[in-house]
Amino acid sequence: MHHLLGRLVGRLDSDEAGVVSLFAGVDGGGTSARVVIVDGEGREVARGEAPGAVVTVVSPEDAAEAVAAAIREAIELASLERITRDASLGSIVLPLDGLWAGLAGAGSTEAAHAVRTALIERGLAHRITVGTDVRAAYEDAFPNGEGVLLIAGTGSVAWGMGSDGGPIQVGGWGKLLGDEGSGHWIGMKGLQHVMAAYDGRSPQGYLYHQMLDATGVRTPSDLVGWVEVAKKREIAVLAPLVVASSGLGDPAAEDIVAEAVTALVSLVEAVFLRGAWQREDTKVVLWGGLIADSGPLAGRVSEALIHTGFSVVERQVDPPLGASRLALRT
């Protein structure tokens, strides 16, 4: 579908149907692409979701189509729900005025340009901006740019905004060059412990058996082949087992968890130092499956940050809503 003509409905101040400004914010990753559409006043009009795709230079069409699919669903759902609820609402047909797509993998200039070109070809909006999913999340966590967003899920990154309005990113460099303290990092440390224990360099405690059971291998030597073909997410899902083993007193698991917490706090510390803020005034929001809400490391990381002098703010983060605000500003 190269041109989007969706049917959206809205109530104008004059109570007559007409053209309204519409802006979309997208948060997209390998699992899903989620969209929030707002009007010119920033009021939410619709939400949609579709299977996701990570941005790559080689195949930008995949991510672009994921964004388009999420927008199409939002438009269809909004039309059906609002027409059913209030027959007096009028129908509007038009492309969106603005789109801000926060996509995993768009940190590379080349990848961002490639997917933006693919989005433009689809005629989704008059103005299209492509940024990272981290930037979209930060906008919702700190609309005024006054804190540090620490994200730890499959990967890890800390993000802030400098006094000059420029972004401050620490970490987020992928499984080979960074992602310290992340789910993938913890999972790999757990697998490495299994091999050390198999060699006799570490005790074969609770974590050793938990990791073997979780991967389904017959012997530790089979992990060599398993890890070579395992996806990043498959290794990251082992992290909660390491944290649980730590809680049960396994010394190897405790060492891994303690190192992970230290690594995550150091990401926040680095953003803080580069931002040159007052420590007691620096707010930190935790996000990502590992540390948000009831995530397995949420309590440990929060306590460590507070002990270091930071203020941890508990709140839900809505990345596509943050992206919609960026679409409005852009």
N, C-alpha and C positions, 0 to 999 in steps of 0.2 A: 504494500500500500504506500504509494509515493506522496499522496496528499491526504491529510486528515480533514474530513468534514464531519464533525461530530455535532450532535444536537444537545445543547445545554439550555437550561431554563433559569430565569432569574426574575426577581421583582425589582422594577425601577421605582425611583421616588415618585414618578408620575403615575405609577400603576399601569403603565402601558408597556407593551413589549417593544424592545429595541436592542441596539448593540451595547453590550457591556464589555469592559476590559476583563480579560481572564489570564491568569498567570499560573504556571505549573512548576512545582518543585519535585525533583525525583531523587530518590536514594536507591542506588542500584549496586548489586554485588553478584557474586556467583550463585547465590541461592534465589534471590528475588529482586524485582524492581518495584518500588512502591512510589506512588505519586500522590500529591495533594494539590488540588486546584483551588485557587482563591480568586476573589474579585479584586477590583482596583482599590478597595478599602482594606484588603487583607483578610476578608471574611471567608472562611472555608466554604467551598461549594461542593467539592466531591473528593473522594479517595478511590484509588484503584491499585491493583497489584497483579503482577505477572511473573512467570519464571524469569530469573535473572541471567546475566552473563557478564564476565569480567572483560573490561576493555583491553583489546590488544591491537597493535598496529596491523597485524596480519589479517585479523577478521573483525574489523570495527562494526560490520553489519549486524553481528550477533547482539552486541550491546544496544545498538540503535533500535533494533527491532524489539528488544525487551522493553525499552523506554516507550516506544510507540504502542505496544500492546497494553502496558499499564495505563497509559493515557486513554486509549480507546475504552478500556473497561470502566474507568472513572466516568467518562462521558456518558456511556450507556447506562450505568447505574444511576447517575444523577438524573438523567432524563426520565427514567422509569419511576423512580421514587418520587420525584417532585410533581410529575404530572398526575400520579395517582393520589398524592396528598392534597393537591390544590389545583383544580381545573382552571383557575383564573390565570395561572402563570403562563407566560408566553414562551415560545420556542425561539432559540437563536442558533443560527448556523454560521460558524466562522472558525478559522484557525486561531490558536491561542496568541495573545499579544506577546508573551514572554515565556521562556522555558529556561530553567537553571537545573542542569542535570549533574548531580553529585555521584560519580561512578567510581567503583573500585578499579584501580589500574589506570586512572586518568592522571596520575601524578606526572607521567611522562608527557612532555610537550607534543611529541610526535603522535602518541596514542590519543591524546585529547583532541588534537587537530583532526585526526582520522575519523573519530566517532562524531565530532561536530559536523564534519562534512556529510557523513551518512545521515545525520539527523536533519540537516538542512534539505537534503534531497527528498526527505519524506514530507516536507512542508508542514511540520508540526506547529511551528510558531514563527512569528515575524522576527523575533530576536532570540537567539539561542546561545547559551553559555554552558560550557562544560568545565566542571571542576571535580574535586575529589569528594568521596562520601564522607571523609573526615571533616572537611570544611562545612558541609551541610549540617552535620551533627553539631559542630561547634556553634553554628549560628543559632540553633535552637537552645543549646545549653547556655550560651552567653550572648544574647542579642546585642549587647553593648560592648562585647569584647573585653570583659573584665576578669577573666580567670583562666584556669588551665583545664582542658578536657583530657582525661586519661582514658584511653581505650585499650582494653585487653580482652580479646576473644581468641580467634584463631591466630591473629597477629597482635602486635602492640604498637602504640604510638601515643605521644603526648603533643598537644597542640595549644597554642595561645596566639594572641595578637599583640604585637609590639606597640610602643607609644606612637610610632610613625604610621600605624595602620597596616604594617606588613605582617605576614604570617610568621610564626615561630614554630617550626616542626622539629621534634626530637624523636628519633626512632622511626619505625614504619618502613624499614629498608628491606623487608622480605626475610624469608627463612634462612637465606645464606649469609646475609650481611647484617641482620638485626633481629627484630621480633623478640628481644629478650623478655623473659617473664610471661610470654604469651602461652596460649594453650598448646600450640605446636612445639614451642621451646620446652615446656614442661613435659609433654609427651615424649619428646626425643630424649630428654634427660632420663626419664623412666626406662626407656628401651635400652639406653646405654648402661644403666645400672644392671639390667638383666644380664647383659653380656659380661660385665665386670664380675657379677656374682657367679656366673657360669664358669668363668676362668678361675674363681677362687680369690679374686681381688677384693671382694665385698661379700658380706654375709647374705645368704639366701633367705631373706625375711619375708614378711607379708606382701610387700610390694612386688617382689620377684614373682610370686605365684599369681598375683592379681593381673600383672601385665601379660603373662603367658596365657591365662584364661581369656583375657579380653581380646587378644589378637588371634586366638584359635590355632596357634602353631603347636606342633607336637613336641619339639625341642627348641631350646634357645637358638641353635644354629640355623633353624628355619627362619628366624627373624631377619637374617641377611637378605633373603629373597623377598620376604614380606615388605620390608621397609623400602626396598627399591621401587616397588610398584604402588605403594600406598599413597593416596592423595593427602595433601596437607591437612584437610579436615579430618581424615581418618586417624591421623596421628594426634591431632588436637583434642579429639574426644577422649583420649586417654588421660588427659590432665586431671579431671575430677577423681579418677582412681588414685592418682598420686597424692592429691590433697586429702582424700579419705584415708589413705594409708598413713599419712602423716598424723592425722587425728587419732589413729589407733596405735601410735607410738613407734612406727617403723623409722629407725634412725636415718636410713638413706632417703626416704620420702621427705622427712623433715628437713634434711639438708637442701633438697631440691626446692621445696616450698619456700624456705627462708631465703634462698638465693633469688628466687623469682620475685618475692616481695621487695627485696632490696633493689633489684633491677628496675621494677616498676616505679618505685619511689625516686630512683635516680633520674628517670625520664622527666618527672615533674620538677625535680630540682634543677635540671638543665634548662627547662623552659623558664622557670622562675629567675634564674641567674641571667639569662639572656634578655629577659624582659625588664630586669632591674626594678622589681616591685618591692613593696614592703611585705615581709613574710606573713605577718599576722593578718594582713588584708587580702592575701591571695586565696581565692576560693578555688576548690578543685571539685569537679564533677566526675564521677566514675561511670564508665559506660562499656558495654561489651559483655558477652556471656560469662566471662570469668570473674568479673568484679562488680557488675551492676546488680542492684537489688539483693537477691538472695544467691548470687553467684558464689561458687565454692571458695573464692579468695576475697570476696567483698569485705568481710570483717577484718581479716588480717591486713589488707592493704589500707583500709580506712584507718585502723588503729595506728599503723606505722606513719601515715601521713599526718595525723593529728599529733602524734608524739614528736614529729619533726617540726611542728609549729604551723602547719597549714590548716585551713578551714575546709572541711569536707561537706559539700552540699548534696543532700539526697534529693534527687529529682529524676523523673522520667525524661528521656531525650527522644525527640520526634524528628529525625533527620529530614524526612521529606517536607515537613512543615518549615524547617529551617531553610531548606532549599527554595521553598516558595517565597519566603521573605527576600532571599537573594534575587529571585526572579523579579520581584517588585522593584527592588532598588536598582537593578541593572537596567 
